Amino acid sequence: MVTPTGRVQHVVGVNARGSHPSERRAYRGAMTTPNLTLNNGVEIPTIGLGVFQTPPDETVAAVTAALHAGYRHIDTAAAYGNEREVGQGIRDSGVDRSEIFIETKVWISDYGYEETLHAFDKSAGKLGVDQIDLLILHQALPSAFDKTIGAYTALEKLLADGKVRAIGVSNFMPEHLTQLLKQTDVVPAVNQIELHPYFQQKELVALHKEHGIATQAWSPIGGITSYRDSAKRSFDEPVILAIGESHGKSAAQVMLRWHIQNGVQVIPKSTKAERIAENFDVFDFELTAEEVAQIDALDTGVRGGPEPEAITLETFGRDIPEA
């Protein structure tokens, strides 16, 4: 569709269960996962492996284990310091590059038009690829939003040149998205945000739906509630444990299924092969409407990650090495 401002926008429909009519199986194997269609027609697997805080020396094995378990989406970032190892894990897996959806992020130190064009070269070089499937801005930079706009304009150029298949953002709040949409041409394909039963960001998710932006959840099983100062851990939540018991599933599997039924793309992280496989095993059961509502009611509104306004170059800026 074309918006009143002339933006080209492809809106994906979602049925009552949160699954997309255009879902189709991503590959053949012991387990299969459906794809979601982004607003430019590019397909992304419903579930991927995240490698945030995964040490480089453990990343290759984690990526290979995930791809052998059936994952076809890997999410990394320049700031994680493990893009090179993600690329090595992909090559070691034996899975053809064409079957794998690679996502990475530009760090704030590389914001600005020319800087972000070069950031693509650095990431692509470390990953060992010519094209990146999804390239997103890691954070909004509220104190220097002109740099954020410059960076996103560079993403638009990379998209137009075919160097990336889709572009998006991460950790953008409603005011950041509103500014971005006013000053740029391409609607972000995704906004990757902290999202789990204890922090659901419902206003932001509603804005995503309004503009055809896919919601992508980092810390989808509330891992951040385990290693940050938190009053309670999502893994210990009685409501989630009871639902899991009724389905013969773990708390993590219940939370991932809840996201999927809500139409959210998820990127759980783990370095343990058995946990990686467990997180992927979420397509053989379905939560009832009552169970979904019970999890919906767990929202505390408490963010686990840093406040978006606290992200500044002075506090979080750091050089991203060359490829």
Secondary structure, 3 states (H helix, E strand, C coil): CECCCCCECCCCCCCCCCCCCCCCECCCCCCCCEEEECCCCCEEECECEECCCCCHHHHHHHHHHHHHHCCCEEECCHHHCCHHHHHHHHHHHCCCHHHCEEEEEECHHHCCHHHHHHHHHHHHHHHCCCCEEEEEECCCCHHHHHHHHHHHHHHHHHHHCCCEEEEEEECCCHHHHHHHHHHCCCCCCEEEEECECCECCHHHHHHHHHHCCEEEEECCCCCHHHHCCCCCCHHHCHHHHHHHHHHCCCHHHHHHHHHHHCCCEECCECCCHHHHHHHHCCCCCCCCHHHHHHHHCCCCCCCCCCCHHHCCHHHHCCCCCCC
